Amino acid sequence: MDEGLEDTVKMAVVAVLVRRPLEQVSGLLRRRFHRTAPAALQVTVREAINQGMDEELERDEKVFLLGEEVAQYDGAYKVSRGLWKKYGDKRIIDTPISEMGFAGIAVGAAMAGLRPICEFMTFNFSMQAIDQVINSAAKTYYMSGGLQSVPIVFRGPNGASAGVAAQHSQCFAAWYGHCPGLKVVSPWSSEDAKGLIKSAIRDNNPVVVLENELMYGVPFELPSEAQSKDFLIPIGKAKIERPGTHVTIVAHSRPVGHCLEAATVLSKEGIECEVINLQTIRPMDIETIEASVMKTNHLVTVEGGWPQFGVGAEICARIMEGPAFNFLDAPAVRVTGADVPMPYAKILEDNSVPQVKDIIFAIKKTLNI
């Protein structure tokens, strides 16, 4: 029997049994069997990090969080909201304003077998503790011949904020990405944030998680698989956020959103951009970038940090040294923050960090249009 005719017969039988008109039964069945899947949950980046830490605190009693105002105040940016009430003083620990002190405590706890999450209220203040991060945490596994691991997470907001001037608006991706012994991740979306914070906590190496203050309140759709307690994003793997054929754009953290906006604008002009969300700064997934460059023959890197010795500079060098160099039809172009300390005045601040228009200009420059 023809499939369409078979369905009609079935509906007719149902109509007789339930004593309803055939059209009514047809509509009911159509709504039932063609119902769309429920919309993905809207979750802010702040909530996603909170969920990730909550799930790992629940999963492993060795995990604990310490930092300034993380407990009773629920965190300076409310990222640790509710965790102190749930886990108490021994797992969620308020510290004095002494980054070197509490970072040192956290490193010692990691050497003793615990899994601390050390929050810096901003990574600008991690300069006070950089000796602990680099000399104590990053180098110990190597210096001990593999006998002493340091499973610690250093996390907090990184990069430009708004209206807080030069001492509070630096990007430390290149700083920490420079150092062997560390893993460095830089999430953009809620999915990135949750998957990477959970992977960082479970990792046996020191991991620096560079969040972004301006992204904390931004909601993203969290897919059903990302809502699982077992959801992880592998450290060292980039993600293609938008496929394209004309130019490869590589970014991390907040600029990923700017790149997607630029790609949307350019698509109306017939330019299809492939946007890569780096996710991990170290170890860098150069293979994904190379494969994309071999396809598009053009490369633009975007970051909020300073240009000299930056993440984009490293990507360009790696492409030049590798097999993708011969596929480039034009020099790679970097879009970065301005090479100045961050100004306080808003109009100067806006011109010191990459905007969508800057990315569009760089793409058209590399495509020679």
C-alpha positions in Angstrom: 0.0 0.0 0.0 1.2 3.5 -0.8 2.7 5.2 2.4 0.5 8.3 2.1 -2.7 6.2 1.6 -1.7 4.0 4.6 -1.5 7.1 6.8 -4.9 8.3 5.6 -6.5 4.9 6.4 -4.9 4.9 9.9 -6.3 8.4 10.6 -9.7 7.3 9.3 -9.7 4.3 11.7 -8.8 6.6 14.6 -11.5 9.0 13.6 -14.1 6.3 13.7 -12.9 5.0 17.1 -12.8 8.4 18.8 -15.9 9.7 17.0 -14.1 12.9 15.7 -14.0 14.4 12.2 -11.1 13.2 10.1 -9.6 16.8 9.8 -9.5 17.2 13.6 -7.8 13.8 14.1 -5.3 14.7 11.3 -4.4 18.0 13.0 -4.0 16.3 16.4 -1.7 13.6 15.0 0.3 16.2 13.0 0.9 18.3 16.1 1.8 15.2 18.1 4.3 13.6 15.8 5.9 16.8 14.4 6.3 18.6 17.6 9.6 20.6 17.7 12.3 19.7 20.2 12.2 21.9 23.4 14.4 25.0 23.1 17.8 24.8 24.6 18.2 26.3 28.1 19.3 30.0 28.3 22.2 30.2 30.7 24.5 33.1 31.4 28.3 32.6 31.4 28.2 33.4 35.1 25.7 30.6 35.8 27.6 28.2 33.6 30.8 28.6 35.6 28.8 28.3 38.8 27.2 25.0 37.6 30.5 23.6 36.5 32.2 24.3 39.9 29.1 23.1 41.8 29.1 19.8 39.9 32.8 19.2 40.5 32.5 20.2 44.2 29.7 17.6 44.5 31.6 15.0 42.5 35.0 15.2 44.3 35.4 16.1 48.0 39.0 17.1 47.3 37.8 20.1 45.3 37.5 23.4 47.1 37.3 27.1 46.2 39.2 30.0 47.8 39.6 33.7 47.1 38.5 37.1 48.1 34.7 37.3 48.9 34.0 34.0 47.2 32.0 32.6 50.2 29.5 34.8 52.2 29.4 37.5 49.6 28.8 35.0 46.8 31.8 36.3 44.8 32.7 39.7 43.6 30.9 38.9 40.4 28.4 36.4 41.9 30.1 33.5 40.1 30.2 31.5 43.3 26.6 32.3 44.3 25.1 29.7 46.7 28.2 27.5 47.0 29.1 28.6 50.5 25.6 27.9 51.8 25.7 24.5 50.1 29.3 23.4 51.0 30.3 25.4 54.0 33.4 27.0 55.3 35.8 24.1 54.6 35.0 24.0 50.9 34.4 27.6 50.1 37.0 29.8 51.8 37.1 33.6 52.0 40.7 34.9 52.1 42.4 38.1 53.1 43.4 40.6 50.3 46.7 38.8 49.7 47.0 37.1 46.3 50.5 35.8 46.9 49.4 34.4 50.3 46.3 32.5 49.2 47.7 31.4 45.9 50.6 29.9 47.8 48.2 28.2 50.2 46.3 26.8 47.2 49.5 25.5 45.5 50.6 23.8 48.7 47.1 22.2 49.0 47.4 20.9 45.5 50.8 19.4 46.2 49.3 17.7 49.3 46.6 16.0 47.1 43.7 18.4 47.1 42.2 20.1 44.0 41.9 23.8 44.8 40.2 26.4 42.6 42.0 29.7 43.3 39.9 32.8 42.2 41.6 36.1 41.5 39.1 38.9 41.6 40.7 40.0 38.4 43.8 38.6 36.6 45.4 42.0 36.9 45.8 41.1 40.6 47.4 37.8 39.7 50.6 39.8 39.2 50.9 39.8 43.0 50.9 36.0 42.8 52.7 35.3 39.6 55.7 33.7 41.4 53.4 31.1 42.9 51.7 30.5 39.5 54.9 30.2 37.5 57.7 29.1 39.8 55.7 27.0 42.3 52.8 25.6 40.3 53.9 25.4 36.6 57.4 24.1 37.1 57.1 21.6 39.9 56.0 18.5 37.9 59.0 18.9 35.6 61.5 19.7 38.4 60.3 16.7 40.4 60.8 14.3 37.4 57.1 13.7 37.2 56.7 12.7 40.9 54.8 15.7 42.1 51.7 16.9 40.2 50.0 20.2 41.0 46.3 19.9 40.1 45.2 23.5 40.6 42.9 25.9 38.8 43.6 29.7 38.7 40.5 31.5 37.5 38.9 34.9 37.3 38.1 37.7 34.9 40.7 38.7 32.3 41.1 41.3 29.7 39.5 44.7 29.1 36.5 45.6 31.4 34.7 48.9 31.2 35.8 52.2 32.8 38.5 50.7 35.1 41.6 52.1 33.3 45.1 50.8 32.7 45.7 48.7 35.9 42.5 46.6 35.6 42.1 46.0 31.8 45.0 43.8 30.6 44.8 40.5 28.8 47.1 37.9 30.3 46.6 35.2 27.6 50.0 35.7 26.1 51.7 36.1 29.5 50.5 32.7 30.9 50.4 31.1 27.4 54.2 31.7 27.3 55.0 29.4 30.2 55.6 25.7 29.8 54.0 23.6 32.6 50.7 25.6 32.5 47.5 24.9 30.5 45.6 28.0 29.6 42.0 28.2 28.5 39.9 31.2 27.4 36.1 30.5 27.1 33.6 32.6 25.2 30.2 31.1 25.5 28.3 29.4 28.4 29.0 26.0 26.8 32.7 26.9 26.7 32.8 28.1 30.2 31.1 25.1 31.8 32.9 22.5 29.7 36.4 24.0 30.2 36.1 24.8 33.9 35.1 21.2 34.6 38.0 19.9 32.5 40.4 22.3 34.2 39.3 21.0 37.7 39.8 17.4 36.7 43.2 18.0 35.0 46.3 17.0 37.0 48.2 20.0 35.7 47.9 23.7 36.8 45.3 25.3 34.5 44.7 29.0 34.1 41.1 29.8 33.2 40.8 33.3 31.7 37.2 34.4 31.9 35.8 37.8 30.8 33.9 40.2 33.1 31.9 41.7 30.3 30.7 38.2 29.3 29.5 37.1 32.8 25.9 38.3 32.3 25.6 37.3 28.6 23.1 34.5 28.1 23.7 31.6 25.6 21.7 28.6 24.7 23.1 25.6 26.6 22.5 22.4 24.5 21.1 19.4 26.3 24.4 17.5 26.2 26.1 20.5 27.9 23.6 20.3 30.8 24.9 16.8 31.7 27.2 16.5 34.8 29.6 14.5 32.6 29.9 17.2 30.0 33.6 18.2 29.3 35.3 20.2 26.6 38.8 18.8 25.9 41.6 21.2 26.7 43.7 21.8 23.6 40.9 21.7 21.1 39.6 24.7 19.1 36.0 24.9 17.8 34.7 26.1 14.4 31.8 28.4 15.4 30.9 29.3 11.8 32.2 27.5 8.6 33.3 29.5 5.6 35.4 29.4 2.5 36.9 32.8 1.9 38.9 33.7 5.1 39.8 32.1 8.4 39.3 34.3 11.5 40.8 33.0 14.8 39.8 34.6 18.1 39.3 33.7 21.8 37.1 35.0 24.6 34.8 38.0 24.0 36.2 38.9 20.5 34.7 35.6 19.2 31.3 37.3 19.3 32.6 40.3 17.4 34.0 38.0 14.8 30.7 36.3 14.3 29.0 39.7 14.0 31.5 40.7 11.4 31.0 37.4 9.5 27.3 38.0 9.5 27.7 41.5 8.0 30.2 40.3 5.4 28.0 37.3 4.3 25.6 39.9 2.9 28.4 41.0 0.6 29.2 37.4 -0.5 32.2 36.9 1.8 32.0 33.7 3.8 34.2 33.8 6.9 35.2 30.7 8.9 35.3 31.7 12.6 37.4 29.6 14.9 36.9 29.9 18.7 40.4 29.0 20.0 39.1 28.0 23.5 42.6 26.9 24.6 45.6 29.2 24.4 48.1 26.5 25.6 48.4 23.9 24.2 47.2 25.5 21.0 45.2 23.6 18.4 47.2 24.6 15.4 46.0 21.7 13.3 42.4 23.1 13.2 43.7 26.5 12.2 46.0 25.0 9.5 43.2 22.9 8.0 41.0 26.0 7.8 43.8 28.2 6.2 44.4 25.4 3.6 40.8 25.7 2.7 40.3 29.5 2.8 43.8 30.7 1.8 43.5 33.7 4.1 44.0 34.3 7.9 43.0 37.1 10.3 43.6 36.8 14.0 41.6 38.8 16.6 42.4 39.4 20.3 41.9 42.0 23.0 45.5 41.9 24.1 48.5 44.0 23.0 50.1 43.2 19.6 53.7 42.6 20.5 54.4 38.9 21.3 50.6 38.3 21.5 48.5 35.2 20.8 47.9 36.4 17.2 51.7 36.7 16.7 52.2 33.1 17.8 49.4 31.9 15.5 51.0 33.7 12.5 54.5 32.3 13.3 53.1 28.8 13.6 51.3 29.1 10.3 54.5 30.4 8.6 56.5 27.6 10.0 54.0 24.9 9.0 52.4 23.3 5.9 49.6 25.9 5.7 52.0 28.8 4.8 52.2 27.7 1.1 48.4 27.9 0.9 48.2 31.6 1.9 47.2 34.0 -0.9 48.0 37.1 1.2 49.9 37.9 4.3 48.1 37.1 7.6 46.6 40.1 9.4 46.4 40.7 13.2 43.6 42.7 14.9 44.6 43.5 18.5 44.2 45.9 21.3 46.0 49.2 20.9 49.7 49.2 22.0 49.0 51.5 24.9 48.0 51.2 28.6 44.2 51.2 28.7 42.8 54.8 28.8 40.1 55.7 31.2 38.0 57.9 28.9 35.3 55.9 27.3 35.8 57.1 23.7 39.5 56.3 24.0 38.8 52.9 25.7 36.5 51.9 22.8 39.2 52.7 20.3 41.8 50.7 22.3 40.0 47.3 21.9 39.0 45.6 18.6 35.5 46.5 17.3 33.4 44.8 14.6 34.4 47.5 12.1 38.1 46.9 12.7 37.6 43.2 12.0 35.7 43.9 8.8 38.4 46.3 7.7 41.1 43.7 8.3 39.2 41.0 6.4 38.7 43.2 3.4 42.4 44.2 3.6 43.6 40.6 3.5 41.1 39.8 0.7 42.2 43.0 -1.2 38.7 44.3 -1.6 
